[in-house]
Amino acid sequence: MKARNGACLRVAWLVAIGMLASGPAAATGVDWPVKFSDSSSKQLIAIHEALCSPRLDNVQGIPVHDVVWKADAIEVRIKSGAVFLEPPVEGAPVGAFFVGEATAHFTPIADEQRRQLDFWFGRPSFDGEPITHAYFFTLRGSDLLTQLGTTGTPSIPFEAADAYVEVKQAVRQRGVDTVQAFLNRDGAAQGSAFIIMTAPGVRVGRSKSTLLMLRYDPTLQEETGIEAYGSESLSSTLPWKFLFRTVSAQQAASPRFQPQAENVSYRIDLKLGNLMESAEQTSTITLRPSAGVRAMRLDLTPWLQVQSVRVGNERELPFLQWKRDSSGDNLDESLLIDLGDAMGSASGVDVRVKSSGALFEPWGDAYFLIDEDAWYPEVRDVRAAAYELRVGVPPERTAVAPGRLVAQTEDDAGRHYDFKTTRPQKASSLYLGKFQTKSGEADGTKIEVYAGQSEKNVSFALVEMQNIVKVYNRLFVPLEMETLRVAAAPVNHGRGFEGLLLLSADAGFYGSDSQADLFRAHEVAHQWWGNMVQPDRWPRDRWLSESFAEYASMEYFRARFEDSKKTREAISSQWMMPLQRSPKSDSGNLRGEARSASVQEQWSILDGGQNVYTKGPMVIQMLRYMSSVQSGNDDAFWKILRTFLQQYSGKTATTEDFIAVSQQVLNTDLRWFWSQWLLRTEIPKVRWSHRVEPKDGKFLLTVEAQQMDTDFTLLIPVYAHFGSDKIAARPLVMKGRTGKLQLMLPQKPGNITINDNWEALIEIVQ
């Protein structure tokens, strides 16, 4: 999914969503009042306040000395100080506040996490960080003193009110997460813990309110890690409340993560007002809660206010939902549902969510979804589900959605559609418009185009879609899809769903400049890279979707124009120039130390940032060149991609899965390649020279190169030009800072060049 200007579309991964405190939030200086909807359960609101409000009035501390608290790869070593126990909540001890002298530790096991720590803290470990205050929230069935294996008499007065209020305000950042964990304390969240700490070493410059959080959470796919809050290095312009950001995380030694539910399907009934000003939605979610799950968290836009949540048509369930601020800010898409005894149903339950509000806003003669990612209540961590959508729209509108159109009727009230997916998918969408339509076929897949432009533009888009699908079927594996709908959307980006593409009305449906051509092809490629095979972890495996879709679009561009010069120029403008001309960043790490690298070199590909559209496809380009050097042609490269798609079709896949396939096909150890390009962030700068000398009736070409600031292993093609059509190419191999190539040529070349087709991600310097 890509905006035409290269901006990332799906922003939800950038920030998790949660609740903040009423009153000033000390870590941000922003007032985020807690406002739950009027229909939210008073009981759950009370639990939220009990967990998130300061509760140490008239409490004395118990002295502690030389003890260690540990959970998997994280630990807190207390030298001396006092522990102040908060009162239990519903009889469960959960909170405690420490004041004193201690150190915090997070010991990662892999290079990826060590690189992340080095990026944020200036060293590849978080080991021995001094802390002065720490709030412990634990779901271990005992209070903190028992966990520490110590006892004592309350005797120390509480004199750290400001620090305590600050960390409790930060707890409200987690809000609904904290309530969900508490409700699941005897099941899915048992053993969870997070420690919010005051660490003087990161309270620097204008980030004097930075807090750190160590967490162990078996309900997350990467259970253990470290997060930060309040630093200007983490600042975001997005209107989300939740400002904790994971800076390094990994799976626990004994992973216990499982999605909240299994066997999930949605039946969404949606009625829209004649002027599109209102929406009434009843969504029935059929699911089987996973073992130990009592409270479930769903995503639903706060523009839809929930009226009720029921098990089927029967008992009402307690729920929490954020009340949308009239300004439109303070967005929180969390809908927390307490299943109660319904969690024990082995055969599954029907959870029915009724809501109403505004889903669409006008845009000229069209309407767009206010929230494209949470327009229905989605179980956030379920990989794939079945969808049925029944929607009624005004008579002049047409609805498009993923899946098969199983029914369409029309009456005085308007048009009525019933869509049903034919195979599980990650998410669903819906778009409406006054469309002109055309349909065609590509290798057995019906292509339907919906657009508001002229018939000429609709016809152009149809032919483009047919050609793109045919090219990808040949390059990759057959799509084997019954219908692919392509609809014009009044937004400046594209979205790819199973069997549905939403394209911006300008770039998607007319024009043939390079950006428009690549944009269309990129979005179609998501039917293979993102839908046929889904990235497993977000954002870590995001590149498996975006980088490969971007590379596929360039291959279509190459096939469409059959012009190598035009393709080289497109690679230069779309990938290389953004990398090479990226501005320097003036930001610092969490200690306030300045980073001197360019913006594109700040983040690794596995951080899932914007370089998945630039550096990511260049890495695939280098894999292709390396495989062609090894085997003599491109066959092995395409076999890697096809094998991967075949093995993981209909499944989720990790970066490690793709690495395994690449090594299997090429029958070689490529860990050096993937570590170098997926984890490291530098773009090698290379200075090179050459000389040609007569020798034994021929000419000896010598090429020497030097890396200026890196020691990468590089394969750089060298081209000897003998005329307009005669070019000899050989790879210069650099294993470290220097490299040398010698080659006997039959005649004196007219010119020597390197990296003509951008086979290597390097910057040539004089």
N, C-alpha and C positions, 0 to 999 in steps of 0.2 A: 504494500500500500504506500503510495508515494504522491506527495504534492508535486505539482508541475514545477514549482520553483526549487524542488529538492528538499523542502522542509519535511520533517517527519510528521506523519499524520497522526498515528496512534499515540497520543500523549499520556494515556492512562498509566503506562508502565513507569513513567518518570517519577510519579509520586503515588504512594499508597494513600488510602483515604481513611480518615478517622475524625475524632471529636477533640475540640479544645475547650479550655475553661471559659467560664464567664468571668468578666473582669480582664485586666490587662495580662497578656501572656508575656512573662518576663523574657523568654528566650527570643521573642520576635518583636516585641513592642507593638503587637497587633491585638486588637480586641476581637476575640472570636467567641461570642456568647453561645452557650449551648441552647439550642432551640429544637426540641423534638416536636414532631407533628402532634396535632390535637388528638389524634386517634391512637397515639402510641400508648403502650401499656404503662400504667402508673407503677406497677410492680417492677418492671425492668428499668424505668427511669430511676426508681429508688435505688436499685442495685448499682446503676451507673454512678449515682452520686455518692453512694457509700464507698465505692472503689476508688473514685477519682478525687474526692474532696479531702482536704487536710483533716486529720482525725487524731492529732496528738495533744489535745488539750489536757493539761495537768498530768502528763505522763512522764515518769522518770526513767532514765536509761540504766541499762545493766552493763557493767564493764566487761570488755572482751580483750583478750591478748593472745597473740600468736596462734591464730586459727585460720583455716582455709575453707572457703566455699567453692565448690567445683561442679561443673556440668559439662561433660564431654570436653571440648577443646577450649572452654572458657573457665576462668577462675578468678577469685578475688582473695588475695592474701592479706589478712588483717594483722597488723603489728600491734596496734593498741587503739582503744577508743571505746565507744559506747553504742549499744543497740537499743533503739526505742521501738517497742512493739506496738503496732496499731491494733485496735480492737478487732476481733474476728468479724467477718461478714457472713451472716446466716450460719454461724457456728464454725466457719472455716477460717483458720489463720492464713492470711495472704500477704500482709504488708508489714514492712519494718524499715526503719531509717537508721543508717549508720553515720556516725560522726567520729572522725579520728584520722589515723594514719594507716593507709593501706595502699596496695598496688593492684592493678588490673592486668589481666593477661588473656590474649587470644592467640593460640598457636595453630596456625593453619598447616595443612598437610601437602598442599600443592603449590606449584609455581604461580598459578593464576591468582590465588589469594594473597600470596606474598607480594606479588607485583602490585595488587590493589592497596595493600597496606603501605608499601613504599610510596605509592602515588599520594596517598592521603596523609601519611604521618612522617614521611621522609626516611623511613627505614623499613625493611621487609618483615618486620615482626611487631607485634603489639605486646611487648613483654616488659613488665615492670613499670607501667605508666602510673605515676603517683596520683592518688585520689584522696579527697578530703571529706566528701559527703557522698552517700550512695543510698538510693531507695531500692529496696528489694521487693519484688512482687513474685511470689512463688506459689505453685499449686502442687505441693508435695505432701499435704496432709499433716504438716507439723509446722510450728513457728520457726523463725530463723535461728533462734538460740539452740533449739533441738537439732536443727540441721548442722549447726556448727559444732555440736557436741559439747556445749558449755552451759553452765548455769550461773546464777548470781542473784544478788539482791538489788532491786531497783534503788539507786542511790544518787544518780547523776542528774542534775537539773537540765531541762531542755533549753538550750540557748542558741539554737540554729534555726530560728523560725523562718528567716528569709530564704535560706537555702532549701528548707523543706517545702515551703510554698512553691518555690521555683520548680522543683522536681515533680511536685504533684500537678502543677499546671502542665508539665510535659506529659504526665500520665494521661491527661485528658486528650493529648494528641492521639493517643491510641484508642480512646473512648470505647467504641463499639467492639474493637478487637479485645479489649480487656473484659468486657461483659461476656462476650462469646466464650473466651477462654475460661472464665469463672464458671459459667453454666456447664461447660464440658470438663470440669475439673476432675470428675471421677471416671472419665472416659477418654475421648480423643485428645484432650489437652492435658491429661494427667502428667505431672512432672514439669510442665512448662515453667519458665522463669525469665524475668527480665530485670536487669539492674541498671538504673539510670544514675549516672555518676557526674559529679563535679570534678573535672580533671584540669587543674591549673595549667598544665602544659599545652592545652589547646585553647585556652582563654586568652587570645592575643588580639592586638589591634582593635578593630571595630567588632570583633566577634567575642566579646567578653562574656557573653551569656551562653556560649557553646556548651552543650551537654552531650555525653556519650552514653550509648546503651549497649550492653552485652545482652544477648538473648539466646535462649534455648527454647525452641517451639516446635514440637512434633507435628503441628498442623501445617507447617511450611515445608516446601520441598527441599530447601536448604536450611536445615533445622537450627544450626548454630552460626552466630556471626556477631558483627559489631555494626552499630548504626550511629548516626550523628544528627544533631538537631541544633539549629540556631546560629550556625556559622554563616558568615557572608559568602564563604566558598560554596555553600549549598543553596544559596538564595534562588528563588524561582519566581517568575512573574505570573505563574498560573494561579487561578483562584481557588486551589484546593486547600483544605484546612490542614491536612496531615503533612507535616514537614520533616518527620524523621526520614532519613535516607540511609539505605544499606550501603556501606562502603566496602565490606568484605563479608562473605558468607560461604559456608560449605555444608555438605551433608554430614550428619553425625556418624559416629562409628557404627551405630546400629540404627539405620534410618527406619523410621516408623511412619513416614508420611503416607497418607492416603487421602483421596478426594473426599469431600463431605458426603457424597452420595454416589450411587451406581444406578444403572438402567434408567437414565433420565430422559424424559420426553416432555415437550411443551405443546400445549394447545392454547393459542392466543386468539381471543375474540376481541376485535377492535371496532368501535363505532366512532365515526368522525362527524362533527357538526357540518352543516351545509356550507358554512364559511370557513371551515377548517380551524375554527377558533377553539374548539374543545375536543377532547377525546375521552372515551370511556373504555376501559380495558379490563377484561377478566381473563387472567392467565391461570391455567391449570397445569401444575407441574407434577408429573408422575415420577416418583423416585423411590429408591430404597436407601434410607440413611445408612452410612457406613457405621461399623461397630463403634460404640461410644460417642456418637454424635447426638447430642440433645438440641443444641442451638446451631442454626445454620445461618450463614451470611450470604445474602444475594446482592447483586448490583441492580439498582433501579434509579433512574433519574429522579431527583427531587422535584422536577416539574410535574411528575405524576404523584399526587398525594394518595397514599394507601388508605382505603376506607375500612377494609377488613381482610383478615387472613384466616382461612378455615381449613380444616381437614375435610375434604370433600364438601358436602353441603351441610355438614354437621357442626361440630364444636369449633368455636373461635379460638385462635391461637394468639398468645401475647406477641407483640412485635415492637421494634423500635425503628423509627425512620426520622431522618433529619428534616426539619421544616425549612423549606427554601426561603432564603432571604429575598426581600422584594427587589434588592439591587441586582440579584442574579449571581452574586458572589457567594463565598463560603460553601461551595458545592461539596456535597457528600453523597455518594451514590449507595451508601450502605443501607440495606434492609435486613435487620436481624430478627429471626423468627425462633421462638422457643417451641420446639415440637412436643415437649413434655413426654407423656407416655406413648405418643405416636411413634417415637423413635424406635420402639421395639418391634415394629411390624416387619416380618421377614418377607412378606409378599409385596411390600411397597405401599406407599400412601399417595393420595392425591392432595396436594397443597394448592388451594385456590386463593389467588390474590386479586382483589378488586381494587381498582384505582381510577382516578380521573384527574384531568388537568389539561395542559397544552403540550402536544407533542411536536407540532409543526409551526414554523414561522414563515411568513410570506417572503418571497424573493422575486420581485418582478411579477411575472405571470406564473411562477412556480412556488413550491413549498419545499422546505428541507427540514429533516429531523433535527430538533434542537440538540439531542444527545444521540449520536449514532451508535454508541457502544452500550448504552444502558436503557434502551427504550422499552424493554420488557424485563421482568424480574429474572435475572440469569444467575444460576448457581455458579459462582465465579471460578471455581477450580476444577470443574468437570470438563474433560477433554473433548467430548463429542456427545451430541444428543440428537434426537429426532424432533422435527418441528412441524407443526400444523398451524397455519395462520388463516383465520377467517376475518376478512376486513370489508367494511362497507364504506364507500366513498361517494362524494357528490357525482351526479350523472355525467358531468363533463370531464371527469378525471379517470385516469387509468392507473391501476396498481400493478407493480412488479415486485416479485420477491423470489427467493431461492426455492427450488423444488419444482414439482410437477403441478401445473394448474389443473386441479381435479374438478373444479366446478366454477362456472361464471354465470350469473343471472343479473337481470336488470328489472327494476320496477320503479314506481313513482318516487320512492325514497332515494334511488341512486343505483350504483353498481355494486355487486357483491361478488367477492372472490374467495376461493378456498385453495390455498397452496399447501402442498405436503411434500416434505423431503423424501427422497428415495434411499438415502444412505446417511449415516450420522455425520454431523458437521459441528464445528466449534461454535459458531454463532450464526445469527440470522439478521436480516435487514428488510427494509420496506421502503419503496419510493413511489411517489405519485406525480402525475403530470398530465398536461394536455399534449399527448404524444402523437406524432406520426409513427407508423410502424412499418417495418419490412422484415422479411424472414428469408433465410436461405439455408444451405447445408454445407458442412465441411467434414468429410470423412465419416459420415453417419451421425454427426452431431447437428441438431437443428440450431441455427443461430437466429435469434430474434433481437432486433434493434428498435429501441424506443427513444425518440428524440423530438424536440419541439422545433428543430430547424427545418429548412427547406427539404423537399424530397431529394434534391441533389445531394445534400449533406448526409442524409440518412442512407442513401444508396452507397455513397463513398465509405461510410463507416461499416456497412455490411460487408462490402468487398474486402476492406482491411481486416475485419475480424475473421472472415473465412480464410484469407491468406495466412494470417498469423497462426491460427489453429493448425492449418495444414503443415506449416513449417515446423512447429513444435512437435506435432505428431511424428514427424520424420526425425527430428533431432533427439527427442527424448523417448517417450512411450506413448501409445495411443491414449487419448483422453477418455474414451469410453463413457461419454456423458450424453444423456438423452437430449437435453436442451441447455443452451447457454444464452442467457438474457443479458443484453447490454443496454443500459439506460442512462440518459443524460441527467446529470444532477447539477443543481444550481450552486455548486461549490467548487473551489479551486483545487481539487485533489481527486484521487481515485480510490475506490475500495474494491477488494476482491473477496467474494464469498463463493461457496460451493454453487456453481451454476449461475452466478449473478455478478456482473460487473457494473459498478456505478462510476461513471467518468464525468469529469467536468465538461460542461456543455461546449466549451470552446475547443480545447485541445483534443477532446475525444472524438469530435464529429466533423471536423473540417480542418483543412490546412495540412501541409506536408513539410513543415520545417523539421529539423532534426529533433528538437525537443518533443514536438507533438508525436512524431513517429515512435520515438523511444518510449514516451509516456504510455501510449496505447498498448504497445507490445509488452511493456513492464507489467501492466495490470492483467493482461491475458495470461502472462507467465505464472501468475499466482495460482491459476487452476492446477498447475503442477507443483510449484514451489510455494507451499503455504497451505494448500487445500488437499491435494493428493497426499503430500507428506507435510505434517505439521511440526513446527519447531517445538521441542519439548519444554524448555525453560525460557521464560521471558524476563529480561532481555538477552540472556546469555546466548541462546541459540537463535536469536532473531536473524542473524546473517544467513542462516539456511533458507530463509524465505526471501529477504530483501536483496541480498547480494546475488543470489542465483537468478532471481527475477530480473535484476538489472543486467546481469551478464547475458541472459536469454534475450533480452530486448536488443542488445547490441548484435547478437547473432542474427536476429530477424532483420535488423537494419542492414547487415552485411549481405544477407540473401536477397533483400528487397532491391537494393541498388546495384549489387555486383560491381562495386566501385571501391577498391582498396584504399584509395586516397581519401574518399569521403568517410570511410569507416575509421581511418587513422585520425582524421580531424574530429570525428565524433568522440572517440576515446579520449583524445586530448582535451576537448572542451568539457566533457561530462565527468571524467574521472581524474585525469592527471592535473589539469589546471587548478581545480579546487584543492588538490593535495599539495601541489607545489607552491601555490600562491596564497595558502592559508595564512591569515594574519597571526601575529604573535599574541599570546594571551598574557594579560597582566594580572591574572588571578593567582591566588596562593593556595597552599594546601591547608589542612586544618591547624597547622602550627603557624600559619601566616608566612611561610617561606614561599617566595615567588617562584612560579614555574616559567621557564624560559622557552619552552617548546611552543610550536605553532598550535592553533586550535585543533587541527586535524591530527596532530601527534600527541594530543593530551590523553586520548582514550584508545584502548585496545579494541579490536573488532568485537571481542567477547563482552565488552561493556555495552554493546547494542546501541551506540550513538549514530550520528549522521554519517560516519565513515562506512557504514554498511552499504551506502550507495556509491562510494568512491573507492576506498581502499579494498573493500570486500570483493567487488568484481575484478580488481587488479590481482588479488591473490588467486582467484580462479584462473585468470589469464596466465599467471606464472605456473600454476599447476599444469595447465595445458602445454605450455612450452617445455616444461621439464619432462612431461610424459612423452612428448614428441621427440625430444632429444634422446630419450632412453630407447624408444621403440621405432623411431624413424618416421612416424606419422601420427595423426590425431585419433586413430582408432581406440587406443587405450583410454584416452581422456573421455571420449563419449561413452565408452563402456563403463567407466566409473559412475557417470551421471545416471545412465540407464539402470545399472545394477542397484544403485541406491534407491531410485524411484520404485523399482520392482520389489525390492526387499522390504521397503517401509511404506508401501502404498496403503492408505487407510490407517496409518499408525502415526504416532509421534516419534520423532527422532532427535537424537542429541548430536552435538558436534563430534563427540567420540564415535558415534555410529558412522558418520561420514568419513572420519579419519580411518576407521577400520576398513571400510569399503575401498578407499583409495589405496591403502597399503596392500589389501588383498589382490586387487586388480593389477597393480604395478609390481607386486611381489617384492617389495622393498620396505625398509624402515623409513618412514617419513616423519617421525616425531620431531626431528630437527626443523623440518619445513614448517609444520603447523605451530610449533612453539614459537618459532621466529616471527611468523607473520600474524598469528592470531593473538599472541600475548604481548609481544614487544610492540612499541608504538612508533619507533623512529622510521623515517624515510631516508635510506642511505644516500649520501652525497658522494658522487664518484668523480674523480679527476682521471682522465685517460690520455694516452698518447700512442702514436704508432710510427713505424718507419718501414720502408720497403727497400730491400737490398737485393741486387742481382746475385744469384748463386746457382752454379752448375746449369746454366742455360735457362733457369727459371728465376722466380722472384720470391724471396723470403719475406713474409709479412710478420712483423712482431708488434703485438699490441700489449701494452702494460697499463694497469689500472690500480688506483688506490682509493680506498674508502677513507673519508675525512674524519668521521666521528663514530663509525660503527665497525663491527667485525662480523657482519652477516655472511652467510654462504649464499653466493649469487651466481646465477647463470645469465650472462648478458650476451645476446647475439651480436656478432661482428659481421658486417656486410662489406664485401669487396665488389665494387661496381666496375664493370668492364664495358659498359655501353647502356643503351636504353633498356635492353632486355636481359643482359647477362649479369647476374648477381650471385655471388657465392656467400653462404652464411655458415658460420661455425660459432659455437658457444665459448665465450671466455668464462672460465670457472674461477670464482674467487672464494677461497675458503679462509676467511679472515680479512685482514686489512688490505692485502695486496693480491694481485693475480696477473698471470701472463699467458698469452696465447701466441704460438708460432705456427705458421701455416705456409706451405709451399704453393705458390700460384703459378699457373701456366704462362701468364703474361702480366705485364705491369698494369695495375688497376688505375682507373681514372679517379677513384675516390674511395675512401674508407669511412664507414659510419658505424655507429652502434645503436642498438635498441630502436630500430626504425619503426617497428610496429608496436612499440610499448609492451614488449614481452617481459620486461623487468620493471619493477617499481623502484626506480632510482631517479635521482636528480643529478644531471650532469653539470658539473661546475668547471670553471676555467682555472 
